[in-house]
Amino acid sequence: MNVKILVTGCGGDIGTNIGKILKKFNLESYGVDISTLHGGKYIFTDCFQICKVSNNNYLQEIKEIVYKLKIDIV
């Protein structure tokens, strides 16, 4: 069984380090962040830019990615 994981804040130090751990175990992981200027694209299977958590569309954007990629864990 292949578990798909979505990490929020993938451009920050915590998100990046979580991604490194997931990659070490060959887990399929995706990241989301408000910026595209980070090294997450080299760590995660794919990264997506989304709005800030304070934006009313934040949860909808997360839900769309979860649905589209069939994410198991956020």
N, C-alpha and C positions, 0 to 999 in steps of 0.2 A: 504494500500500500504506500503510495506516494502522498505525503502530506504537504499541502501548499500553505505557506505562511506569509502574512502581510505585516511588515514592520512600519509603523508610523514614525515620522521624524528620522528617516533613514540617513539624512545628511548630517545629523548631529553626532557627537561623540558616542553617546549610548547606543543610538540606532545603528551606527557603523560597526561598533563592536559586537552587537547582537548579530548583525549580518555576517561578520567574520566567523563567529561561532557556528552559525547555521551552515555556512559554506564548508567549514571544516568537517561537518557531518554529512556533507553532500545533500542537504535538504533544499528543496525548491523554495526559494524565498524571493519576495517582491518587496519593494519599498515605495513609500510615498513621503513627499516633503513639499514645503512651500516654495523651495528653490530648486533649480537644476544645477547650481554651481557647487557640487560636492562630489566626492569620490564614490558614492554609492553605486554608480553605474558599473564600477569595476568589481563590486562585491555581490550585488543582488542579481537575480536572473533578469529582472527589469525594474526600472524605477519610473514613477509617475509624479508629475507636479500637480498638486491640489491646492485649494484655498486654505487660508488660516482656519484654525479650530474655532475662532470667534465668528467666522462667517456662517450665516444660516444655511448655506449649501454644503457645509463640511460633511455631515453625516450622509447626505445623498451621494456625494462624490465617493465616499468610502464604500457605501453599499453597491454602487455601480461597479467599482473595481472588484469587490468581493464576488458579485454575481458573474461578471464577465470572465474572471479567471478561476472561478470555482474554488475560492480560498476557504481553507478549513479553520485556520486560526489567525486572529488579529492580535 
